Amino acid sequence: MLLSQWNALPVQDRVGNFWVVDPQTGWAYWANLLFPGEATSFLLDQATFITSGLRGNVYYGIKVVPNMVANTDNTVNSFWSDAENHSDLAKTLVDEVRHGLPILGELMPGQVFNMRGTNYRYLEDKGGGNHLVIREGSLPQGQWAVPGHTKL
């Protein structure tokens, strides 16, 4: 999706496993943190090169240069200060991804959001930067939850 489309998303949908492209700078940003052993999806699933009307041998390549940084203030600030151009909106995207849940202060009680493939329900702002959140859905059945049996 484009950066402008990302910005128009509801706040709770802005962090996820998808690419966001800034068409003005050419940068593409992964909208989630990656942990060891994880990878992104492909930025492009398919590229079709139409050769009709072209003469001679033709080569078309897409150059991709990954630029990954650790989730620390120093490395991210260094990333922003490089000679590359990054928009303010792209910096907002990275900031929201880095801080995991900056969205909590903007959610309404009862609203559901997704983080790392799990749905959570926002319950309330407890003040002082603390928020009450529960996992959405039921817990898997275990010995303690077998109908007709009670174990202490």
trRosetta pair geometry for C-beta under 8 A, 3 or more apart (Angstrom, degrees):
i j d omega theta_ij theta_ji phi_ij phi_ji
1 5 4.3 -113 175 86 110 132
1 6 5.7 135 105 -55 119 80
1 18 6.6 33 8 146 105 128
1 19 7.3 158 26 89 62 62
1 20 5.8 -26 73 -112 84 66
1 21 7.2 178 88 22 32 82
2 5 4.7 97 57 4 78 102
2 6 7.1 -137 99 -5 42 85
2 20 7.4 41 155 -163 13 70
2 21 5.8 -52 -110 70 50 85
2 22 7.8 97 -165 -104 68 27
2 23 5.9 -19 -135 -22 109 110
3 6 5.4 -49 -149 33 36 116
3 7 6.4 38 152 -22 65 104
3 20 5.6 87 -91 165 61 104
3 21 6.7 -109 -32 90 79 37
3 22 4.5 33 -33 -96 139 69
3 23 7.3 -139 16 5 100 72
3 29 8.0 66 -93 26 98 117
3 87 6.9 92 155 61 167 142
3 89 5.4 108 163 113 123 127
3 90 6.3 -57 -123 -73 140 78
3 93 7.1 -99 -136 -41 93 142
4 7 5.6 -51 -149 34 33 114
4 8 6.7 30 152 -18 63 106
4 89 7.9 15 -79 155 52 166
5 8 5.7 -58 -151 36 34 110
5 9 7.2 53 147 -40 62 91
5 20 8.0 -157 69 -134 90 90
6 9 5.8 -37 -163 2 38 117
6 14 6.3 85 -179 -137 87 85
6 20 4.5 17 -55 -128 149 130
6 31 7.0 -162 -132 -95 131 138
6 93 6.3 21 133 -102 146 122
7 89 5.9 -46 -73 -157 130 126
7 92 7.8 59 -105 86 97 137
9 13 4.5 -119 172 86 118 107
9 14 5.2 155 86 -77 126 72
10 13 5.0 73 64 12 83 107
10 14 7.7 -135 93 -33 43 84
11 14 5.9 -39 -158 -5 39 120
11 103 4.7 160 144 -132 108 106
11 106 4.9 6 72 100 169 142
11 107 7.4 -133 85 -67 120 72
12 103 5.5 135 -90 167 57 149
12 107 6.2 74 -71 -96 116 107
12 111 6.4 -159 -49 151 156 120
12 112 7.5 121 158 99 153 42
12 113 3.7 -121 -160 -105 113 106
12 114 7.5 100 158 18 92 64
13 16 6.8 -19 -175 -23 58 132
13 113 7.7 -135 -58 -136 48 82
13 114 7.6 41 -110 34 59 103
14 31 6.8 -131 160 -169 58 126
14 93 7.3 -139 174 -127 112 74
14 96 5.7 -17 115 133 130 154
14 103 7.2 166 39 -76 111 129
15 31 5.9 -166 -135 155 40 91
15 32 5.8 104 180 -95 79 73
15 96 6.1 -143 -63 134 103 101
15 97 5.6 151 -119 -102 102 66
15 100 7.6 91 -152 -151 171 32
15 103 7.5 -130 3 -19 116 132
15 115 6.8 16 99 -112 124 76
16 31 5.6 12 53 102 57 117
16 32 5.9 -67 127 -58 10 117
16 114 6.6 42 -98 92 104 116
17 30 7.9 -13 -143 -170 50 94
17 31 7.4 -154 -88 69 9 86
17 32 5.4 -33 -79 8 54 149
17 40 7.6 175 -161 -140 83 65
17 41 6.7 95 158 -15 99 109
17 117 7.8 18 -15 -61 127 88
18 30 7.9 159 87 -151 27 57
18 31 5.4 -6 66 34 72 123
18 32 7.9 89 24 -14 52 106
18 41 7.6 -11 -110 34 43 128
19 28 5.2 -5 -172 -179 114 111
19 29 7.1 141 -159 72 62 40
19 30 6.2 -41 -101 -97 64 55
19 31 7.2 178 -111 -8 13 93
19 40 7.3 77 -71 179 94 130
19 41 7.3 -114 -28 68 100 97
19 43 5.4 103 -94 -125 164 73
20 28 7.0 155 78 -160 41 61
20 29 4.9 -24 64 63 95 92
20 30 7.9 162 19 -98 80 8
20 31 5.3 83 -16 -59 114 110
20 90 8.0 171 111 -118 117 78
20 93 6.0 -139 80 -148 155 156
21 27 7.5 171 -150 95 54 45
21 28 4.7 -23 -99 -104 76 83
21 29 7.8 178 -82 19 29 68
22 25 4.6 10 109 39 122 98
22 26 7.1 -26 83 29 82 19
22 27 4.9 15 41 59 114 86
22 28 7.5 -157 17 -80 70 36
22 29 7.3 51 -20 -8 100 105
22 86 7.7 119 34 -146 170 59
22 87 5.6 -178 -150 12 141 122
22 89 7.4 152 -111 80 113 104
22 90 5.2 -36 -62 -70 144 123
23 26 7.6 36 -154 -73 28 42
24 87 6.3 76 69 -60 125 130
25 84 7.6 83 -179 169 122 91
25 85 5.0 -150 -126 96 114 96
25 86 6.4 83 -157 -105 174 35
25 87 6.0 -149 -20 -27 129 93
25 90 7.2 -53 34 -28 144 153
27 84 7.3 96 -73 164 123 127
27 86 6.4 3 3 -109 164 78
27 90 6.3 49 84 -132 135 155
28 43 5.6 66 131 -134 165 129
29 90 6.1 160 -34 -152 144 95
29 93 5.6 105 102 114 156 139
29 94 6.5 -107 -152 -68 141 86
29 97 8.0 -160 159 -10 115 151
30 34 6.9 22 111 -40 151 111
30 40 4.9 -107 -108 -103 135 132
30 97 7.9 112 103 -141 67 161
31 93 6.6 -77 -113 -174 85 109
31 97 6.0 -153 -168 -83 46 124
32 97 6.0 -152 -107 -142 18 112
32 116 7.4 136 -164 -85 128 65
33 71 6.3 0 -128 -70 117 142
33 97 6.1 159 -49 166 70 94
33 98 7.4 107 -79 -106 105 38
33 100 7.4 -21 -16 -86 133 80
34 38 4.7 -158 -159 88 80 114
34 39 7.2 47 -144 -99 129 18
34 40 6.9 -68 -83 -53 131 80
34 68 7.6 -52 49 -144 134 129
35 38 5.1 73 54 2 65 126
40 43 7.6 30 122 -56 130 73
42 45 5.5 123 84 -84 127 54
43 64 7.0 165 29 -117 143 137
44 47 5.5 16 163 -48 143 98
44 62 7.0 2 15 122 153 173
47 62 6.5 173 -46 -32 169 139
49 58 7.9 -174 155 120 130 123
49 60 4.8 169 -118 44 144 149
51 54 5.0 -86 -167 41 66 120
51 58 6.0 175 -126 50 106 144
54 58 5.2 18 141 -54 145 147
67 79 7.0 133 148 -137 114 106
67 84 7.9 -140 -3 -5 178 164
69 72 8.0 -118 155 40 96 72
69 75 4.3 166 -174 144 105 111
69 76 5.7 141 120 -81 145 55
69 78 7.4 170 -129 68 134 97
69 79 4.8 -80 -50 -55 154 135
70 75 4.6 99 51 24 83 164
71 75 7.7 -22 -16 63 7 123
71 76 7.4 27 -141 -47 38 117
71 98 5.5 165 -147 -138 98 88
72 75 4.9 79 60 15 91 100
72 76 6.8 -172 81 -4 43 90
73 76 6.1 -66 -144 44 26 105
73 77 5.9 25 162 -18 67 113
74 77 6.0 -60 -144 39 23 108
74 78 6.3 24 156 -19 62 109
75 78 5.5 -53 -148 36 32 114
75 79 6.4 40 150 -25 64 102
76 79 5.4 -48 -151 31 35 117
76 80 6.6 32 152 -16 65 102
76 94 6.8 161 -150 149 120 130
76 98 6.7 1 -85 -93 157 153
77 80 5.8 -53 -149 37 34 109
77 81 6.2 24 156 -14 67 112
78 81 5.9 -62 -142 42 30 105
78 82 7.0 52 154 -45 62 88
79 82 6.2 -35 -162 -3 31 113
79 86 8.0 51 136 -33 87 155
80 86 6.0 -94 -129 48 71 141
80 91 6.5 51 -112 -107 126 113
86 90 4.9 -117 -175 82 89 133
86 91 6.1 103 131 -55 117 87
87 90 4.6 102 57 2 80 101
87 91 7.2 -139 100 -4 47 84
88 91 5.5 -51 -153 34 37 115
88 92 6.6 43 146 -23 65 100
89 92 5.4 -46 -152 30 38 116
89 93 6.7 44 147 -22 64 98
90 93 5.4 -46 -152 30 37 116
90 94 6.5 34 152 -14 66 103
91 94 5.8 -52 -147 39 34 109
91 95 6.2 38 152 -23 65 107
92 95 5.6 -55 -146 36 30 114
92 96 6.4 30 156 -19 65 104
93 96 6.0 -58 -152 35 28 108
93 97 6.5 23 154 -14 64 108
94 97 5.7 -56 -147 39 33 110
94 98 6.0 34 156 -22 67 109
95 98 5.8 -54 -142 36 28 111
95 99 6.3 7 167 -3 64 112
95 102 7.1 15 134 -15 87 159
96 99 6.6 -67 -141 45 23 96
96 102 5.4 -109 -125 42 66 123
96 103 7.2 57 -155 -47 107 91
97 100 7.8 28 172 -70 32 35
99 102 4.6 57 93 -46 129 103
100 115 7.2 50 -171 -146 85 134
101 104 4.9 41 154 -31 106 106
101 115 7.2 -29 -79 -90 96 148
101 131 7.8 -136 141 47 135 143
102 105 7.2 -39 174 23 56 103
103 106 5.4 -74 -163 48 57 107
103 107 6.0 64 143 -41 87 101
103 113 6.5 151 105 -126 142 163
104 107 5.9 -50 -146 17 34 113
104 122 6.6 168 -139 -122 71 123
104 125 7.6 132 148 -97 95 85
104 131 4.4 -123 178 -26 135 169
104 133 7.3 -83 -119 -59 116 125
105 125 6.9 63 -120 -105 60 127
105 131 7.7 -123 -66 -71 54 132
107 111 4.6 -146 -168 65 99 135
107 113 6.6 -87 -99 -32 140 128
107 122 4.1 106 123 13 141 174
108 111 4.9 99 59 -30 72 120
108 122 7.2 118 76 87 30 128
109 122 6.3 -125 -117 112 35 86
109 123 5.9 20 -140 -176 89 30
109 124 5.5 12 -98 -80 114 68
110 121 6.6 -25 -150 -170 30 106
110 122 7.1 -31 34 72 21 76
110 123 7.7 67 -54 -111 43 42
111 121 7.3 154 81 -152 33 62
111 122 5.0 0 62 38 85 115
112 119 5.4 3 -177 -173 112 109
112 120 6.9 158 -153 81 63 38
112 121 5.3 -34 -96 -95 73 70
112 122 7.7 -157 -83 5 23 78
112 136 5.5 43 -132 -78 113 153
113 119 7.3 158 84 -149 27 63
113 120 5.8 -22 65 62 76 89
113 122 6.7 45 3 -33 109 105
114 117 7.0 12 -178 -109 105 9
114 118 6.8 156 -152 76 67 32
114 119 5.3 -38 -94 -93 76 63
114 120 7.5 154 -99 16 26 76
115 118 6.2 -29 69 62 67 83
115 120 6.3 -4 18 2 106 122
118 135 6.5 -46 168 -138 118 99
118 136 7.8 157 164 39 72 87
119 135 7.4 96 87 -170 59 61
119 136 3.8 -52 113 51 103 130
119 137 6.5 98 65 -19 111 108
120 133 5.1 19 169 176 126 112
120 134 6.7 163 -159 85 78 33
120 135 5.8 -56 -106 -109 73 40
120 136 5.8 -162 -107 -15 13 92
121 133 7.0 162 79 -158 44 64
121 134 5.4 -13 57 63 95 85
121 135 7.8 34 14 120 81 9
121 136 4.9 113 -33 -80 92 92
122 131 6.9 -37 -147 171 92 123
122 132 7.8 104 -170 85 53 61
122 133 5.7 -31 -108 -106 52 85
123 131 7.8 144 54 168 75 76
123 132 4.1 -57 69 104 117 104
123 133 6.4 -166 8 -88 90 29
123 134 6.3 60 -39 -4 121 96
124 131 7.2 -173 95 -156 39 65
124 132 4.9 16 50 40 76 116
125 130 7.8 117 -172 86 53 55
125 131 5.7 -35 -111 -107 52 82
125 132 8.0 -126 -59 15 11 80
126 130 4.1 -48 71 101 115 102
126 131 6.2 -173 11 -96 89 22
126 132 5.7 99 -44 -32 110 92
127 130 6.5 -1 69 48 45 93
139 142 7.8 -47 136 -3 108 103
139 145 7.1 180 92 -57 107 160
141 145 4.7 -133 -142 92 66 119
141 146 6.9 92 177 -80 109 54
142 145 5.4 76 46 20 62 100
142 146 7.8 -87 105 -37 33 79
143 146 6.1 -27 -154 -15 36 113
143 149 7.7 -72 178 107 65 137
143 151 6.2 2 136 13 100 153
144 151 5.6 -103 -107 55 66 109
146 149 4.5 14 83 39 105 122
